[in-house]
Amino acid sequence: MKIAIGCDQNASELKEQLKAFIMELGHVCVDFGGDEPIYANTAIRLAQAVAAEECDRGVLICGTGIGMCIAANKVKGAYAALVNNVYQAQRAQLSNRANIMTLGAQVTGVELAKCLVQSYLKEQFDPQSRSAPKVQRICDYENGR
């Protein structure tokens, strides 16, 4: 898969470690940077690329993961989930078809972050699952239906 990654100025070190890890897993990694003074710009650019299917999924990192999640979710077609544990990483994809995961560099250690990224990337949403109607309703609302 082609994975977009970006961060704010608080998370550059974790971003670089995760970028290397994602490539070790065999994925292509597209770096959206981390030196933008207004981190929402990074989140929006990355979310636009994922929503346009230029990248398959995205990983955004800031101090807590909250700000990046809020900013990314403002982009139509971007579905970001803040992930703090392996179960959330799995369910972000399996139950919610999140195409972006967000992490907090100040609250998540590097080894846990690697586990979360790996868990998130290995899951695939099943359009026949019992979660499909819920996900479809979100998409319909987003599109004014």
N, CA, C and O atoms as CSV, one atom per row, in Angstrom:
chain,resi,resn,atom,element,x,y,z
A,1,MET,N,N,0.837,-1.189,0.000
A,1,MET,CA,C,0.000,0.000,0.000
A,1,MET,C,C,0.875,1.243,0.000
A,1,MET,O,O,2.050,1.205,0.365
A,2,LYS,N,N,0.279,2.322,-0.412
A,2,LYS,CA,C,0.937,3.622,-0.400
A,2,LYS,C,C,0.388,4.385,0.809
A,2,LYS,O,O,-0.794,4.724,0.860
A,3,ILE,N,N,1.265,4.646,1.776
A,3,ILE,CA,C,0.868,5.239,3.045
A,3,ILE,C,C,1.391,6.663,3.150
A,3,ILE,O,O,2.591,6.904,3.020
A,4,ALA,N,N,0.486,7.602,3.384
A,4,ALA,CA,C,0.860,8.996,3.619
A,4,ALA,C,C,1.174,9.166,5.102
A,4,ALA,O,O,0.500,8.584,5.951
A,5,ILE,N,N,2.192,9.959,5.412
A,5,ILE,CA,C,2.528,10.215,6.812
A,5,ILE,C,C,2.872,11.691,6.974
A,5,ILE,O,O,3.514,12.290,6.112
A,6,GLY,N,N,2.442,12.259,8.075
A,6,GLY,CA,C,2.732,13.657,8.363
A,6,GLY,C,C,2.611,13.918,9.852
A,6,GLY,O,O,2.039,13.119,10.594
A,7,CYS,N,N,3.158,15.048,10.278
A,7,CYS,CA,C,3.152,15.346,11.706
A,7,CYS,C,C,3.221,16.841,11.945
A,7,CYS,O,O,3.339,17.638,11.014
A,8,ASP,N,N,3.145,17.198,13.217
A,8,ASP,CA,C,3.421,18.577,13.607
A,8,ASP,C,C,4.844,18.630,14.148
A,8,ASP,O,O,5.557,17.626,14.132
A,9,GLN,N,N,5.255,19.799,14.626
A,9,GLN,CA,C,6.638,19.977,15.079
A,9,GLN,C,C,6.960,19.179,16.343
A,9,GLN,O,O,8.134,18.973,16.648
A,10,ASN,N,N,5.950,18.727,17.080
A,10,ASN,CA,C,6.175,17.932,18.292
A,10,ASN,C,C,6.444,16.460,18.004
A,10,ASN,O,O,6.837,15.715,18.902
A,11,ALA,N,N,6.237,16.040,16.771
A,11,ALA,CA,C,6.236,14.607,16.488
A,11,ALA,C,C,7.193,14.185,15.380
A,11,ALA,O,O,7.064,13.084,14.845
A,12,SER,N,N,8.142,15.031,15.027
A,12,SER,CA,C,9.049,14.712,13.909
A,12,SER,C,C,9.846,13.434,14.141
A,12,SER,O,O,10.012,12.631,13.223
A,13,GLU,N,N,10.335,13.243,15.350
A,13,GLU,CA,C,11.145,12.051,15.634
A,13,GLU,C,C,10.312,10.785,15.489
A,13,GLU,O,O,10.759,9.825,14.862
A,14,LEU,N,N,9.118,10.766,16.055
A,14,LEU,CA,C,8.250,9.587,15.937
A,14,LEU,C,C,7.855,9.359,14.478
A,14,LEU,O,O,7.799,8.215,14.028
A,15,LYS,N,N,7.585,10.420,13.742
A,15,LYS,CA,C,7.231,10.279,12.322
A,15,LYS,C,C,8.352,9.583,11.556
A,15,LYS,O,O,8.092,8.676,10.766
A,16,GLU,N,N,9.588,9.999,11.785
A,16,GLU,CA,C,10.710,9.386,11.071
A,16,GLU,C,C,10.851,7.908,11.427
A,16,GLU,O,O,11.142,7.086,10.557
A,17,GLN,N,N,10.649,7.568,12.694
A,17,GLN,CA,C,10.731,6.162,13.106
A,17,GLN,C,C,9.611,5.344,12.480
A,17,GLN,O,O,9.834,4.219,12.033
A,18,LEU,N,N,8.410,5.903,12.448
A,18,LEU,CA,C,7.285,5.178,11.855
A,18,LEU,C,C,7.413,5.076,10.343
A,18,LEU,O,O,7.033,4.064,9.755
A,19,LYS,N,N,7.943,6.111,9.715
A,19,LYS,CA,C,8.155,6.068,8.265
A,19,LYS,C,C,9.093,4.906,7.918
A,19,LYS,O,O,8.812,4.137,6.998
A,20,ALA,N,N,10.179,4.778,8.633
A,20,ALA,CA,C,11.110,3.665,8.392
A,20,ALA,C,C,10.423,2.325,8.645
A,20,ALA,O,O,10.617,1.371,7.891
A,21,PHE,N,N,9.632,2.257,9.692
A,21,PHE,CA,C,8.932,1.016,10.037
A,21,PHE,C,C,7.919,0.640,8.952
A,21,PHE,O,O,7.838,-0.524,8.560
A,22,ILE,N,N,7.159,1.602,8.472
A,22,ILE,CA,C,6.171,1.350,7.412
A,22,ILE,C,C,6.859,0.808,6.165
A,22,ILE,O,O,6.341,-0.099,5.512
A,23,MET,N,N,8.015,1.355,5.836
A,23,MET,CA,C,8.759,0.851,4.674
A,23,MET,C,C,9.301,-0.545,4.934
A,23,MET,O,O,9.345,-1.369,4.021
A,24,GLU,N,N,9.719,-0.828,6.176
A,24,GLU,CA,C,10.155,-2.179,6.534
A,24,GLU,C,C,9.026,-3.186,6.344
A,24,GLU,O,O,9.272,-4.343,6.004
A,25,LEU,N,N,7.791,-2.747,6.563
A,25,LEU,CA,C,6.636,-3.626,6.383
A,25,LEU,C,C,6.321,-3.866,4.908
A,25,LEU,O,O,5.453,-4.673,4.577
A,26,GLY,N,N,7.031,-3.159,4.021
A,26,GLY,CA,C,6.857,-3.363,2.590
A,26,GLY,C,C,5.952,-2.363,1.899
A,26,GLY,O,O,5.587,-2.555,0.739
A,27,HIS,N,N,5.588,-1.309,2.590
A,27,HIS,CA,C,4.720,-0.291,2.009
A,27,HIS,C,C,5.546,0.870,1.464
A,27,HIS,O,O,6.681,1.091,1.886
A,28,VAL,N,N,4.972,1.597,0.536
A,28,VAL,CA,C,5.545,2.851,0.069
A,28,VAL,C,C,5.069,3.929,1.036
A,28,VAL,O,O,3.912,3.925,1.455
A,29,CYS,N,N,5.955,4.843,1.387
A,29,CYS,CA,C,5.604,5.890,2.346
A,29,CYS,C,C,5.806,7.256,1.695
A,29,CYS,O,O,6.886,7.562,1.188
A,30,VAL,N,N,4.757,8.069,1.715
A,30,VAL,CA,C,4.801,9.421,1.166
A,30,VAL,C,C,4.809,10.393,2.348
A,30,VAL,O,O,3.862,10.433,3.133
A,31,ASP,N,N,5.874,11.164,2.464
A,31,ASP,CA,C,6.066,12.054,3.610
A,31,ASP,C,C,5.478,13.440,3.316
A,31,ASP,O,O,5.912,14.130,2.393
A,32,PHE,N,N,4.493,13.827,4.111
A,32,PHE,CA,C,3.866,15.141,3.987
A,32,PHE,C,C,4.490,16.165,4.923
A,32,PHE,O,O,3.973,17.272,5.072
A,33,GLY,N,N,5.589,15.801,5.545
A,33,GLY,CA,C,6.347,16.749,6.344
A,33,GLY,C,C,5.896,16.879,7.781
A,33,GLY,O,O,5.015,16.171,8.269
A,34,GLY,N,N,6.557,17.838,8.437
A,34,GLY,CA,C,6.270,18.059,9.841
A,34,GLY,C,C,6.755,19.393,10.345
A,34,GLY,O,O,6.761,19.633,11.552
A,35,ASP,N,N,7.162,20.266,9.448
A,35,ASP,CA,C,7.687,21.550,9.897
A,35,ASP,C,C,6.739,22.709,9.633
A,35,ASP,O,O,7.101,23.867,9.847
A,36,GLU,N,N,5.544,22.414,9.177
A,36,GLU,CA,C,4.522,23.437,8.928
A,36,GLU,C,C,4.130,24.072,10.265
A,36,GLU,O,O,3.724,23.355,11.180
A,37,PRO,N,N,4.242,25.397,10.403
A,37,PRO,CA,C,3.895,26.043,11.681
A,37,PRO,C,C,2.427,25.855,12.074
A,37,PRO,O,O,2.104,25.810,13.261
A,38,ILE,N,N,1.547,25.746,11.088
A,38,ILE,CA,C,0.134,25.476,11.372
A,38,ILE,C,C,-0.126,24.039,10.959
A,38,ILE,O,O,-0.321,23.745,9.779
A,39,TYR,N,N,-0.128,23.139,11.952
A,39,TYR,CA,C,-0.186,21.706,11.656
A,39,TYR,C,C,-1.442,21.306,10.895
A,39,TYR,O,O,-1.438,20.295,10.194
A,40,ALA,N,N,-2.512,22.077,11.019
A,40,ALA,CA,C,-3.736,21.732,10.287
A,40,ALA,C,C,-3.486,21.708,8.784
A,40,ALA,O,O,-4.143,20.956,8.064
A,41,ASN,N,N,-2.549,22.518,8.301
A,41,ASN,CA,C,-2.230,22.505,6.869
A,41,ASN,C,C,-1.681,21.154,6.436
A,41,ASN,O,O,-2.032,20.649,5.370
A,42,THR,N,N,-0.822,20.570,7.262
A,42,THR,CA,C,-0.282,19.237,6.964
A,42,THR,C,C,-1.401,18.207,6.979
A,42,THR,O,O,-1.494,17.370,6.082
A,43,ALA,N,N,-2.250,18.271,8.001
A,43,ALA,CA,C,-3.358,17.318,8.112
A,43,ALA,C,C,-4.285,17.414,6.914
A,43,ALA,O,O,-4.712,16.395,6.371
A,44,ILE,N,N,-4.595,18.627,6.503
A,44,ILE,CA,C,-5.511,18.830,5.375
A,44,ILE,C,C,-4.901,18.327,4.071
A,44,ILE,O,O,-5.576,17.650,3.296
A,45,ARG,N,N,-3.627,18.650,3.819
A,45,ARG,CA,C,-2.974,18.167,2.588
A,45,ARG,C,C,-2.951,16.637,2.542
A,45,ARG,O,O,-3.265,16.036,1.515
A,46,LEU,N,N,-2.577,16.017,3.658
A,46,LEU,CA,C,-2.529,14.561,3.708
A,46,LEU,C,C,-3.925,13.983,3.520
A,46,LEU,O,O,-4.101,13.039,2.749
A,47,ALA,N,N,-4.910,14.528,4.205
A,47,ALA,CA,C,-6.281,14.020,4.103
A,47,ALA,C,C,-6.822,14.167,2.684
A,47,ALA,O,O,-7.541,13.294,2.198
A,48,GLN,N,N,-6.481,15.262,2.024
A,48,GLN,CA,C,-6.906,15.436,0.632
A,48,GLN,C,C,-6.311,14.352,-0.264
A,48,GLN,O,O,-6.996,13.822,-1.140
A,49,ALA,N,N,-5.055,14.029,-0.049
A,49,ALA,CA,C,-4.399,12.989,-0.856
A,49,ALA,C,C,-5.034,11.621,-0.609
A,49,ALA,O,O,-5.214,10.843,-1.546
A,50,VAL,N,N,-5.367,11.331,0.628
A,50,VAL,CA,C,-6.006,10.044,0.939
A,50,VAL,C,C,-7.429,10.019,0.382
A,50,VAL,O,O,-7.843,9.025,-0.214
A,51,ALA,N,N,-8.167,11.091,0.569
A,51,ALA,CA,C,-9.545,11.152,0.060
A,51,ALA,C,C,-9.576,11.035,-1.462
A,51,ALA,O,O,-10.505,10.450,-2.019
A,52,ALA,N,N,-8.577,11.584,-2.131
A,52,ALA,CA,C,-8.488,11.506,-3.595
A,52,ALA,C,C,-7.913,10.170,-4.068
A,52,ALA,O,O,-7.762,9.943,-5.269
A,53,GLU,N,N,-7.597,9.297,-3.129
A,53,GLU,CA,C,-7.033,7.970,-3.398
A,53,GLU,C,C,-5.674,8.030,-4.070
A,53,GLU,O,O,-5.288,7.104,-4.783
A,54,GLU,N,N,-4.938,9.129,-3.841
A,54,GLU,CA,C,-3.545,9.206,-4.273
A,54,GLU,C,C,-2.675,8.367,-3.340
A,54,GLU,O,O,-1.614,7.882,-3.733
A,55,CYS,N,N,-3.134,8.203,-2.110
A,55,CYS,CA,C,-2.521,7.313,-1.119
A,55,CYS,C,C,-3.628,6.430,-0.569
A,55,CYS,O,O,-4.783,6.849,-0.485
A,56,ASP,N,N,-3.270,5.201,-0.195
A,56,ASP,CA,C,-4.274,4.253,0.289
A,56,ASP,C,C,-4.758,4.589,1.696
A,56,ASP,O,O,-5.951,4.509,1.991
A,57,ARG,N,N,-3.821,4.963,2.553
A,57,ARG,CA,C,-4.150,5.317,3.938
A,57,ARG,C,C,-3.171,6.366,4.423
A,57,ARG,O,O,-2.164,6.654,3.776
A,58,GLY,N,N,-3.495,6.933,5.587
A,58,GLY,CA,C,-2.632,7.948,6.149
A,58,GLY,C,C,-2.387,7.750,7.631
A,58,GLY,O,O,-3.183,7.133,8.338
A,59,VAL,N,N,-1.260,8.292,8.085
A,59,VAL,CA,C,-0.896,8.320,9.498
A,59,VAL,C,C,-0.505,9.755,9.816
A,59,VAL,O,O,0.406,10.312,9.205
A,60,LEU,N,N,-1.203,10.345,10.779
A,60,LEU,CA,C,-0.909,11.705,11.228
A,60,LEU,C,C,-0.540,11.681,12.695
A,60,LEU,O,O,-1.145,10.958,13.487
A,61,ILE,N,N,0.465,12.482,13.056
A,61,ILE,CA,C,0.961,12.476,14.434
A,61,ILE,C,C,1.120,13.908,14.918
A,61,ILE,O,O,1.725,14.739,14.240
A,62,CYS,N,N,0.579,14.187,16.079
A,62,CYS,CA,C,0.835,15.452,16.763
A,62,CYS,C,C,1.075,15.122,18.234
A,62,CYS,O,O,1.287,13.956,18.569
A,63,GLY,N,N,1.048,16.095,19.099
A,63,GLY,CA,C,1.317,15.826,20.510
A,63,GLY,C,C,0.361,14.814,21.114
A,63,GLY,O,O,0.788,13.869,21.777
A,64,THR,N,N,-0.939,15.009,20.887
A,64,THR,CA,C,-1.944,14.100,21.436
A,64,THR,C,C,-2.647,13.262,20.380
A,64,THR,O,O,-3.258,12.245,20.709
A,65,GLY,N,N,-2.573,13.664,19.132
A,65,GLY,CA,C,-3.317,13.025,18.051
A,65,GLY,C,C,-4.683,13.645,17.834
A,65,GLY,O,O,-5.324,13.389,16.814
A,66,ILE,N,N,-5.134,14.450,18.767
A,66,ILE,CA,C,-6.484,15.015,18.699
A,66,ILE,C,C,-6.594,16.081,17.612
A,66,ILE,O,O,-7.502,16.030,16.784
A,67,GLY,N,N,-5.683,17.035,17.611
A,67,GLY,CA,C,-5.753,18.128,16.633
A,67,GLY,C,C,-5.669,17.645,15.210
A,67,GLY,O,O,-6.421,18.106,14.351
A,68,MET,N,N,-4.762,16.722,14.945
A,68,MET,CA,C,-4.628,16.169,13.593
A,68,MET,C,C,-5.903,15.436,13.191
A,68,MET,O,O,-6.323,15.505,12.036
A,69,CYS,N,N,-6.515,14.739,14.134
A,69,CYS,CA,C,-7.750,14.004,13.858
A,69,CYS,C,C,-8.868,14.974,13.489
A,69,CYS,O,O,-9.584,14.759,12.511
A,70,ILE,N,N,-9.017,16.030,14.265
A,70,ILE,CA,C,-10.062,17.012,13.981
A,70,ILE,C,C,-9.836,17.650,12.614
A,70,ILE,O,O,-10.768,17.748,11.815
A,71,ALA,N,N,-8.610,18.082,12.341
A,71,ALA,CA,C,-8.316,18.750,11.070
A,71,ALA,C,C,-8.544,17.818,9.884
A,71,ALA,O,O,-9.156,18.222,8.895
A,72,ALA,N,N,-8.068,16.596,9.965
A,72,ALA,CA,C,-8.220,15.648,8.845
A,72,ALA,C,C,-9.686,15.350,8.570
A,72,ALA,O,O,-10.084,15.200,7.415
A,73,ASN,N,N,-10.484,15.264,9.615
A,73,ASN,CA,C,-11.900,14.932,9.438
A,73,ASN,C,C,-12.718,16.053,8.814
A,73,ASN,O,O,-13.893,15.853,8.508
A,74,LYS,N,N,-12.133,17.217,8.619
A,74,LYS,CA,C,-12.823,18.307,7.929
A,74,LYS,C,C,-12.787,18.139,6.416
A,74,LYS,O,O,-13.521,18.814,5.696
A,75,VAL,N,N,-11.937,17.244,5.935
A,75,VAL,CA,C,-11.796,17.007,4.494
A,75,VAL,C,C,-12.807,15.952,4.065
A,75,VAL,O,O,-12.838,14.850,4.614
A,76,LYS,N,N,-13.628,16.293,3.085
A,76,LYS,CA,C,-14.617,15.345,2.575
A,76,LYS,C,C,-13.921,14.091,2.054
A,76,LYS,O,O,-12.991,14.170,1.252
A,77,GLY,N,N,-14.380,12.947,2.517
A,77,GLY,CA,C,-13.799,11.679,2.094
A,77,GLY,C,C,-12.670,11.190,2.973
A,77,GLY,O,O,-12.148,10.093,2.770
A,78,ALA,N,N,-12.287,12.002,3.956
A,78,ALA,CA,C,-11.265,11.594,4.919
A,78,ALA,C,C,-11.973,11.144,6.189
A,78,ALA,O,O,-12.872,11.820,6.689
A,79,TYR,N,N,-11.554,9.994,6.700
A,79,TYR,CA,C,-12.146,9.430,7.907
A,79,TYR,C,C,-11.008,9.060,8.850
A,79,TYR,O,O,-10.429,7.978,8.757
A,80,ALA,N,N,-10.702,9.976,9.754
A,80,ALA,CA,C,-9.572,9.800,10.663
A,80,ALA,C,C,-10.042,9.285,12.018
A,80,ALA,O,O,-11.098,9.677,12.515
A,81,ALA,N,N,-9.248,8.410,12.599
A,81,ALA,CA,C,-9.538,7.845,13.910
A,81,ALA,C,C,-8.311,7.990,14.803
A,81,ALA,O,O,-7.205,7.605,14.423
A,82,LEU,N,N,-8.515,8.543,15.980
A,82,LEU,CA,C,-7.461,8.617,16.986
A,82,LEU,C,C,-7.315,7.235,17.606
A,82,LEU,O,O,-8.287,6.655,18.090
A,83,VAL,N,N,-6.095,6.713,17.586
A,83,VAL,CA,C,-5.841,5.342,18.023
A,83,VAL,C,C,-4.887,5.342,19.214
A,83,VAL,O,O,-3.811,5.937,19.165
A,84,ASN,N,N,-5.302,4.660,20.291
A,84,ASN,CA,C,-4.485,4.577,21.500
A,84,ASN,C,C,-4.110,3.161,21.896
A,84,ASN,O,O,-3.217,2.964,22.720
A,85,ASN,N,N,-4.789,2.159,21.310
A,85,ASN,CA,C,-4.481,0.770,21.648
A,85,ASN,C,C,-4.733,-0.110,20.428
A,85,ASN,O,O,-5.325,0.334,19.444
A,86,VAL,N,N,-4.290,-1.337,20.499
A,86,VAL,CA,C,-4.360,-2.248,19.351
A,86,VAL,C,C,-5.804,-2.503,18.935
A,86,VAL,O,O,-6.103,-2.559,17.742
A,87,TYR,N,N,-6.697,-2.656,19.900
A,87,TYR,CA,C,-8.102,-2.903,19.561
A,87,TYR,C,C,-8.674,-1.734,18.751
A,87,TYR,O,O,-9.364,-1.949,17.755
A,88,GLN,N,N,-8.388,-0.504,19.175
A,88,GLN,CA,C,-8.853,0.661,18.418
A,88,GLN,C,C,-8.229,0.690,17.023
A,88,GLN,O,O,-8.899,1.043,16.053
A,89,ALA,N,N,-6.969,0.325,16.920
A,89,ALA,CA,C,-6.300,0.303,15.615
A,89,ALA,C,C,-6.993,-0.671,14.674
A,89,ALA,O,O,-7.192,-0.368,13.497
A,90,GLN,N,N,-7.357,-1.825,15.183
A,90,GLN,CA,C,-8.050,-2.818,14.365
A,90,GLN,C,C,-9.453,-2.339,13.999
A,90,GLN,O,O,-9.858,-2.408,12.839
A,91,ARG,N,N,-10.191,-1.853,15.001
A,91,ARG,CA,C,-11.582,-1.465,14.777
A,91,ARG,C,C,-11.703,-0.199,13.932
A,91,ARG,O,O,-12.726,0.013,13.282
A,92,ALA,N,N,-10.665,0.646,13.934
A,92,ALA,CA,C,-10.697,1.837,13.094
A,92,ALA,C,C,-10.951,1.429,11.648
A,92,ALA,O,O,-11.672,2.117,10.924
A,93,GLN,N,N,-10.371,0.332,11.232
A,93,GLN,CA,C,-10.541,-0.152,9.870
A,93,GLN,C,C,-11.719,-1.121,9.775
A,93,GLN,O,O,-12.567,-0.971,8.896
A,94,LEU,N,N,-11.783,-2.105,10.662
A,94,LEU,CA,C,-12.796,-3.159,10.557
A,94,LEU,C,C,-14.219,-2.648,10.767
A,94,LEU,O,O,-15.135,-3.078,10.066
A,95,SER,N,N,-14.415,-1.742,11.718
A,95,SER,CA,C,-15.760,-1.257,12.025
A,95,SER,C,C,-16.077,0.093,11.405
A,95,SER,O,O,-17.247,0.434,11.232
A,96,ASN,N,N,-15.048,0.869,11.067
A,96,ASN,CA,C,-15.291,2.256,10.680
A,96,ASN,C,C,-14.686,2.675,9.342
A,96,ASN,O,O,-14.917,3.793,8.884
A,97,ARG,N,N,-13.932,1.808,8.726
A,97,ARG,CA,C,-13.280,2.098,7.439
A,97,ARG,C,C,-12.499,3.409,7.481
A,97,ARG,O,O,-12.498,4.174,6.516
A,98,ALA,N,N,-11.838,3.659,8.610
A,98,ALA,CA,C,-11.020,4.870,8.732
A,98,ALA,C,C,-9.860,4.769,7.759
A,98,ALA,O,O,-9.135,3.774,7.745
A,99,ASN,N,N,-9.687,5.801,6.948
A,99,ASN,CA,C,-8.588,5.773,5.997
A,99,ASN,C,C,-7.364,6.541,6.507
A,99,ASN,O,O,-6.339,6.615,5.829
A,100,ILE,N,N,-7.487,7.110,7.711
A,100,ILE,CA,C,-6.374,7.797,8.361
A,100,ILE,C,C,-6.402,7.441,9.844
A,100,ILE,O,O,-7.459,7.434,10.474
A,101,MET,N,N,-5.236,7.150,10.382
A,101,MET,CA,C,-5.136,6.983,11.835
A,101,MET,C,C,-4.297,8.119,12.388
A,101,MET,O,O,-3.366,8.585,11.732
A,102,THR,N,N,-4.625,8.567,13.597
A,102,THR,CA,C,-3.835,9.608,14.231
A,102,THR,C,C,-3.287,9.086,15.549
A,102,THR,O,O,-3.905,8.268,16.230
A,103,LEU,N,N,-2.107,9.588,15.881
A,103,LEU,CA,C,-1.397,9.177,17.093
A,103,LEU,C,C,-0.885,10.405,17.827
A,103,LEU,O,O,-0.685,11.464,17.232
A,104,GLY,N,N,-0.678,10.251,19.121
A,104,GLY,CA,C,-0.087,11.306,19.929
A,104,GLY,C,C,1.340,10.962,20.320
A,104,GLY,O,O,1.568,9.998,21.050
A,105,ALA,N,N,2.296,11.735,19.846
A,105,ALA,CA,C,3.709,11.467,20.126
A,105,ALA,C,C,4.055,11.671,21.596
A,105,ALA,O,O,4.994,11.057,22.102
A,106,GLN,N,N,3.305,12.529,22.285
A,106,GLN,CA,C,3.603,12.800,23.684
A,106,GLN,C,C,2.906,11.834,24.629
A,106,GLN,O,O,3.129,11.872,25.839
A,107,VAL,N,N,2.058,10.965,24.073
A,107,VAL,CA,C,1.340,10.006,24.913
A,107,VAL,C,C,1.506,8.559,24.448
A,107,VAL,O,O,0.987,7.644,25.087
A,108,THR,N,N,2.224,8.345,23.342
A,108,THR,CA,C,2.416,7.010,22.784
A,108,THR,C,C,3.901,6.777,22.521
A,108,THR,O,O,4.532,7.535,21.784
A,109,GLY,N,N,4.448,5.742,23.116
A,109,GLY,CA,C,5.847,5.403,22.883
A,109,GLY,C,C,6.044,4.806,21.503
A,109,GLY,O,O,5.091,4.373,20.855
A,110,VAL,N,N,7.296,4.789,21.064
A,110,VAL,CA,C,7.594,4.349,19.703
A,110,VAL,C,C,7.222,2.885,19.467
A,110,VAL,O,O,6.686,2.564,18.406
A,111,GLU,N,N,7.483,2.001,20.403
A,111,GLU,CA,C,7.174,0.582,20.178
A,111,GLU,C,C,5.673,0.344,20.120
A,111,GLU,O,O,5.203,-0.444,19.300
A,112,LEU,N,N,4.917,1.019,20.982
A,112,LEU,CA,C,3.461,0.914,20.905
A,112,LEU,C,C,2.968,1.510,19.592
A,112,LEU,O,O,2.094,0.935,18.943
A,113,ALA,N,N,3.510,2.643,19.197
A,113,ALA,CA,C,3.108,3.271,17.938
A,113,ALA,C,C,3.333,2.319,16.765
A,113,ALA,O,O,2.493,2.242,15.868
A,114,LYS,N,N,4.440,1.604,16.757
A,114,LYS,CA,C,4.701,0.626,15.694
A,114,LYS,C,C,3.641,-0.475,15.705
A,114,LYS,O,O,3.147,-0.868,14.648
A,115,CYS,N,N,3.293,-0.970,16.879
A,115,CYS,CA,C,2.253,-2.005,16.982
A,115,CYS,C,C,0.912,-1.489,16.469
A,115,CYS,O,O,0.180,-2.206,15.788
A,116,LEU,N,N,0.600,-0.238,16.803
A,116,LEU,CA,C,-0.666,0.348,16.377
A,116,LEU,C,C,-0.711,0.501,14.861
A,116,LEU,O,O,-1.712,0.165,14.228
A,117,VAL,N,N,0.369,1.007,14.284
A,117,VAL,CA,C,0.432,1.168,12.833
A,117,VAL,C,C,0.321,-0.187,12.137
A,117,VAL,O,O,-0.435,-0.336,11.177
A,118,GLN,N,N,1.070,-1.164,12.618
A,118,GLN,CA,C,1.029,-2.493,12.007
A,118,GLN,C,C,-0.369,-3.099,12.101
A,118,GLN,O,O,-0.862,-3.674,11.131
A,119,SER,N,N,-1.006,-2.976,13.257
A,119,SER,CA,C,-2.358,-3.524,13.437
A,119,SER,C,C,-3.352,-2.836,12.513
A,119,SER,O,O,-4.204,-3.489,11.912
A,120,TYR,N,N,-3.241,-1.529,12.402
A,120,TYR,CA,C,-4.142,-0.758,11.534
A,120,TYR,C,C,-3.948,-1.125,10.058
A,120,TYR,O,O,-4.923,-1.313,9.331
A,121,LEU,N,N,-2.705,-1.224,9.626
A,121,LEU,CA,C,-2.431,-1.473,8.210
A,121,LEU,C,C,-2.778,-2.889,7.768
A,121,LEU,O,O,-3.048,-3.115,6.588
A,122,LYS,N,N,-2.774,-3.839,8.686
A,122,LYS,CA,C,-3.047,-5.218,8.264
A,122,LYS,C,C,-4.540,-5.518,8.139
A,122,LYS,O,O,-4.917,-6.539,7.564
A,123,GLU,N,N,-5.389,-4.643,8.667
A,123,GLU,CA,C,-6.827,-4.876,8.601
A,123,GLU,C,C,-7.426,-4.267,7.341
A,123,GLU,O,O,-6.913,-3.284,6.804
A,124,GLN,N,N,-8.513,-4.864,6.880
A,124,GLN,CA,C,-9.216,-4.405,5.682
A,124,GLN,C,C,-10.711,-4.403,5.969
A,124,GLN,O,O,-11.256,-5.396,6.452
A,125,PHE,N,N,-11.365,-3.304,5.675
A,125,PHE,CA,C,-12.815,-3.201,5.884
A,125,PHE,C,C,-13.542,-4.157,4.948
A,125,PHE,O,O,-13.214,-4.246,3.765
A,126,ASP,N,N,-14.531,-4.870,5.479
A,126,ASP,CA,C,-15.351,-5.784,4.698
A,126,ASP,C,C,-16.688,-5.100,4.393
A,126,ASP,O,O,-17.475,-4.864,5.310
A,127,PRO,N,N,-16.956,-4.779,3.133
A,127,PRO,CA,C,-18.206,-4.091,2.809
A,127,PRO,C,C,-19.454,-4.932,3.062
A,127,PRO,O,O,-20.571,-4.424,2.968
A,128,GLN,N,N,-19.276,-6.200,3.379
A,128,GLN,CA,C,-20.406,-7.075,3.716
A,128,GLN,C,C,-20.579,-7.219,5.228
A,128,GLN,O,O,-21.460,-7.949,5.681
A,129,SER,N,N,-19.757,-6.538,5.999
A,129,SER,CA,C,-19.814,-6.670,7.459
A,129,SER,C,C,-21.054,-5.998,8.028
A,129,SER,O,O,-21.729,-5.233,7.340
A,130,ARG,N,N,-21.344,-6.289,9.278
A,130,ARG,CA,C,-22.498,-5.667,9.929
A,130,ARG,C,C,-22.275,-4.170,10.157
A,130,ARG,O,O,-23.224,-3.443,10.449
A,131,SER,N,N,-21.037,-3.708,10.027
A,131,SER,CA,C,-20.736,-2.282,10.165
A,131,SER,C,C,-20.990,-1.503,8.882
A,131,SER,O,O,-21.036,-0.273,8.912
A,132,ALA,N,N,-21.154,-2.185,7.768
A,132,ALA,CA,C,-21.298,-1.521,6.472
A,132,ALA,C,C,-22.451,-0.512,6.427
A,132,ALA,O,O,-22.261,0.582,5.895
A,133,PRO,N,N,-23.632,-0.828,6.958
A,133,PRO,CA,C,-24.713,0.173,6.911
A,133,PRO,C,C,-24.380,1.447,7.696
A,133,PRO,O,O,-24.751,2.545,7.282
A,134,LYS,N,N,-23.695,1.305,8.807
A,134,LYS,CA,C,-23.292,2.468,9.601
A,134,LYS,C,C,-22.310,3.329,8.813
A,134,LYS,O,O,-22.456,4.550,8.757
A,135,VAL,N,N,-21.324,2.700,8.215
A,135,VAL,CA,C,-20.332,3.426,7.423
A,135,VAL,C,C,-21.009,4.099,6.229
A,135,VAL,O,O,-20.688,5.238,5.890
A,136,GLN,N,N,-21.940,3.398,5.596
A,136,GLN,CA,C,-22.657,3.977,4.456
A,136,GLN,C,C,-23.474,5.185,4.884
A,136,GLN,O,O,-23.544,6.169,4.147
A,137,ARG,N,N,-24.091,5.134,6.052
A,137,ARG,CA,C,-24.887,6.266,6.540
A,137,ARG,C,C,-24.012,7.500,6.736
A,137,ARG,O,O,-24.424,8.614,6.416
A,138,ILE,N,N,-22.810,7.302,7.259
A,138,ILE,CA,C,-21.870,8.419,7.437
A,138,ILE,C,C,-21.534,9.028,6.079
A,138,ILE,O,O,-21.541,10.250,5.925
A,139,CYS,N,N,-21.240,8.187,5.102
A,139,CYS,CA,C,-20.925,8.660,3.746
A,139,CYS,C,C,-22.115,9.382,3.125
A,139,CYS,O,O,-21.955,10.422,2.488
A,140,ASP,N,N,-23.302,8.828,3.314
A,140,ASP,CA,C,-24.497,9.473,2.769
A,140,ASP,C,C,-24.700,10.851,3.377
A,140,ASP,O,O,-24.988,11.810,2.660
A,141,TYR,N,N,-24.555,10.957,4.670
A,141,TYR,CA,C,-24.730,12.268,5.328
A,141,TYR,C,C,-23.701,13.274,4.815
A,141,TYR,O,O,-24.023,14.428,4.534
A,142,GLU,N,N,-22.466,12.811,4.699
A,142,GLU,CA,C,-21.406,13.681,4.199
A,142,GLU,C,C,-21.739,14.219,2.801
A,142,GLU,O,O,-21.380,15.345,2.458
A,143,ASN,N,N,-22.419,13.409,2.013
A,143,ASN,CA,C,-22.761,13.791,0.646
A,143,ASN,C,C,-24.161,14.406,0.527
A,143,ASN,O,O,-24.712,14.506,-0.569
A,144,GLY,N,N,-24.721,14.811,1.652
A,144,GLY,CA,C,-26.000,15.518,1.630
A,144,GLY,C,C,-27.220,14.667,1.395
A,144,GLY,O,O,-28.260,15.164,0.963
A,145,ARG,N,N,-27.098,13.384,1.677
A,145,ARG,CA,C,-28.251,12.480,1.498
A,145,ARG,C,C,-28.769,12.006,2.829
A,145,ARG,O,O,-29.732,11.241,2.880
